Amino acid sequence: MTIVSADQIARAVAALRGGELVAFPTETVYGLGADAANETAVRRIFAAKGRPADHPLIVHLPGVDALTDWARDVPPAARRLAERFWPGPLTMILPKAPHVPDVVTGRQPSIGLRIPDHPVALALLAAFGGGIAAPSANRFGRISPTRAEHVQAELGDAVALILDGGPCRVGVESSIVDLTGEQPVLLRPGQISATQIAEVVGVPLAQAHKSTTRAPGTLPSHYAPVTRTMIIGTNELAPTVNDLLDERLRIAVLARHSAPIDHPGVTWRVAPSDADGYAHALYAHLRELDALRRDRIVVEAVPEGEAWLAIRDRLQRAASQEPGTES
């Protein structure tokens, strides 16, 4: 892992206290951080990302004791989840404290909170001593960054400082569970599964449509390359690529097996065959293939099963591009 010095942490803290933006690594993806108590600084996140004002942010905390600084009500289930999964890739939606700026929550009465599991993020939060609002450090709707160079390439001078902590370990965003209603709801799948959460809270989780809470990363089109992206089943992959080549299109492929097709119009990348390895490498692969500016990115569909749920979610949103978003 890349070493971040105490001096760099101190500079990042000074930047945050001065109302500037700092990008930092978490175990999931790199975050674009601002002082969550500074409304002007938080608005800079929205401007840098091109993010809609009603899209809520997640506030990263230095410790469990800070929960009551941001949440009005912390139910026993939230305490149990924090004890089991924090620091870690789980965001809990709780009723917000009265003083929390509306800009942080998208004017909702709830707030998303988590403690990240990365030594650089934890060092930054401890030194800062407060909450840091931090969505992924990329343009809104695009591929999340899992390396410092991804942040630099996409946001550049909009960020006062980028703390380089190396590649993110998990590689996809945190699971989000809504605890504001009678039954917990999984709003966004991540590495921590619905089954694991249900075991801790003691009740099954409701489906996302049971909640009216808006959560980050849940729009139909998200995590998306500029290049039009398709998800194709394993048996149809080679025939589909051949059909696209017959149309004289240039193709970039992400699959879990080596290329059966040797053609100058195809760039083929092999992803890890296990879910954790695939998630870790997913966004870096998509960024690499998108940078080729081919006519299509073709992704082999991943397996069914809970271990692959977060990956299927990200790929489906990446392939659900709205008109005018592709090259």
N, C-alpha and C positions, 0 to 999 in steps of 0.2 A: 504494500500500500504506500502511496505517496505520503511523505511526511509533511505535515503542516506545522510551522513553527509557532511558538508562543507570540512572537512579534506579529505574524500574520493574523492570528486570532485577535490580538489587541487592535490591529488596524481595522479588522472587520467590525469589531464592537464599536469602535469610534465612528465608522461609517454608518452603522445602524442608528446609533444615537444622534447622528447628524441628519437623519432622515433619508439616507441614501439606500440603494439596493445592494445586497450582497448575495451572490450565488454560493451555495454550499452543498456538499454531498450528504445524502442519507443512504440508508441501506436499499431504498427503493429506486429513486431517481434523484437528480440534482434539483434543489429547490431554489426559487427566486425569493429571497427573504427581505422583509421590512419589519420595522418595529410595529407590532400589532396594535399598540396603543396610540400610534401616531397616524391619524387619519390621512394627513397629507402624504406621508411616506407610503401608506398602503395604496393610495390612489396611483402612485407611481408604478406599482406592480401592474395595475390594469392598463396603464398607458403603454408600458414596455411590452406587454404581451399582446395587446389588442384584445383584451378580455372583456366580455360583456359585464356591465356593472352589477347584474343580478346573479352572477355566478359566484357562489361563496368560496371563501378561502379556508384552508386548514391552518390552525395555529399550533406551532410546535412549542412544547413546554420543556423547561429544564428539569422538572421532577414532578412526581405525583402530587406533592403538596400544593403545586400551582393550580390544580384542577379547580379549586374553589375560587381562585382569582378570576376565572373566566366562565365558569358554569354556575348557574343559579341553584341548580339542584343536581346532586350526584347520587344516583340510586345505588343500592348495594350491588346490583349487577355490574355497574360501571367499575366499582371498586374491585370486584373479583376479576374482571377482564384486565384491568390495569395491573393487578398483581401477577396475573398469568402471562400477559403478552407484552408489557412495556418494560424496557424499551423494545420496540418492535413495530412491524408494518401493519398496525391496526389503528384506525381513526374511529373515535366514538363521537356521535352526534348527541349533544346534550342541550338542555335549555340554557340560553346565554345569560350571563350576568348583566344587570342593567347598564353598566358603564361601557360595555363592549361596543365599539363603533359599528354602526349599521353597514358601513362599507366593507367590513370584514365578513359579515354574514350574508351579504346580498339582501339585506333588509328582512331576513328571516328571524324568528324568535329563538333560533337554535344556533349552535356553533360546533364546528368540527375540531377535535383536539387529539393530539398524539405526542408521544415521546419517541423520536427516531433512534434506531439502533446503529449508530455510526460514531466512531470516536471523535471525528472532526465536528460533526453536528452537536454532539453532547458537550464538547469543550467550548464551542461557540455559545451554546445556550447557557452553560454554567457561568461563563464570563460575562455574558450580556445580562443575565439575571431576570429576564422577562420573557414574554411570549413573542415568537417570531412567526408572522404570517408568511407562508411560503407555498405557493403552488409550484408546479414543475417549471423549470427555467427554460422555457421555449415559447415561441409564438403560439397563441391560442389555437387549439385544435390540431396542432402538428405533433410530430413524433417527440416523445419525451426524451430528455438528455440523460444518458447514463455515464458520461465522461465529461470532464471539464472542457475539452475542446469542442464538444457539441454546444455548450453554452456560449462559448466565445464566438463560434461560427454563426449562431442564430441571433444573439442579443447584443454582442459587441459592446460598444461604449455605453449602452443603457445601464450596464452594471458597473458599480464603483469598484468591485473586487470579486474575483472568483477564487474560492478556496478549492484547490485541487486535491481531492482525497482519493484519486484513482477511480477505477470502474466501480459502479454500484454493485453490491453483492446480489441483491434480489432481482432488480431489473424491471419490475413492474410496480405500479403504484399500490399504496396500502389498501387493505380491505376497509370498507366503511360500513359501520353498523349504527343504525338509528335507534337510540334508546329513549326517545321522547314520547313514545306511545305506550299502549298497554302491552304490546308484543314487540320484541326486537325485530328489526328489518335489516337485511343485508342489502345496502344500496349499491355497493361496488365490490365485486369479488377481487381478492388478492391472494397472497401466499397463505394467509391464515383463512381457513375454510369455514363455511357455515357450520359444518359438523363440529369443528373445534370450538367455535364460539358458543354453539348450543350446549355443548357439554359443560361449559363454565357457567352460563346463565341459567341452565336448568330447564329451558323450554325451547321448542323448535323455533326457528326464525321464520318470519313471514316473508312473502315474496315482495319484491321492490315496489310493485304497483299498489301495495297496501299503504305506502307512505306518500305523503304529498311534499316531503322535504326535498329540496333541490340539493344535489351533491356534486362535487367536482368530478369531471370525467365521465359523465353519464349521458351526454348528448348522443344522438344517433351517429353523427360523424365526429370522430375524435381520434387522437393518436395517429393522424393520417399523413402518409407521404403526399407530396405534390403529384407524383406519378399515379395514374389510375391503377388501383390494386384489386386483384381478384383472388378469391379463395376457391381452390379446386380440390376435389377428392382425390385420394391417392390413385385410384384406378383410372381416373379421367385426366390425370396430370399430363402425361406424355402426349395423348391425343390432342388435348387443348393447346399445348405448346406448339405442336406441329401445325394445327389449324391457324394459329396466330402467325406462325412463320410463313404459311401459304399466303397470308394477307400482307406479307412483306413488313411485318411489324418487328421491332427489336424488343427482346424479352429479357427480363431479369427474373430469376426463379429462386425462391427460398423453399427448400425441401429437407426432409429428414433422411434422404438417401442420395447416393451419388448420381450423377447425370447419366441417363440412358441416351441422351441426345448430344451429338457432337456437331455443333453448327456455329458459324461465326456470329449469327444473330442472337445467340443465347449466352447470357452470363448466369452461371448456376452456383448457388451457395448452399452448403450443407449445414443445417442447424443441428444442435445436439438432440439426441433421441429421448432424453429424459426431461420431465417438465421443468425442474429447477434449472437445469442447464439451458434449456430453450428460453425460459423467461429471462435469465441473466443476459443472454446474447441478443434477444429479439430486437430491441430498439436500435442497437448498433448495426445489426444486419439491415434493418429497414432503411436506416440513414445511408448506409453504404450503397444499397441498391437504388435508392431515390436519387443519389448524387450522380448516378450514371446517366440519368435523363433518358431512359429507355421509353418505349411506347406503353409498356405494361410491366407491372410487377405481378407475378403469379406466385401465390403462396400455397403450398400443399396444406390441406386441412389437417389439423392436429387431432389426436384421439379424443374420444369422449371420456367422461369421468371427472370427478371433482378436482383432481390434481391439475387438470388442464383447463379448468373453468375460467380462470383469470386471463389466460392466454387466448382462449377462444373469444372472450369478451373484447380484448384489445384488437384482435385481428378483424373481428366483425365490424367494429367501429372504424378501423383503419380503411376497410373496404367500402364503407357506406359514405362515399364522398358526395357532397352536395354539388349541384351544378355550379360551374365556374371555379372550382377549387383545384382542378387538375391542370397539368401543363398542356 
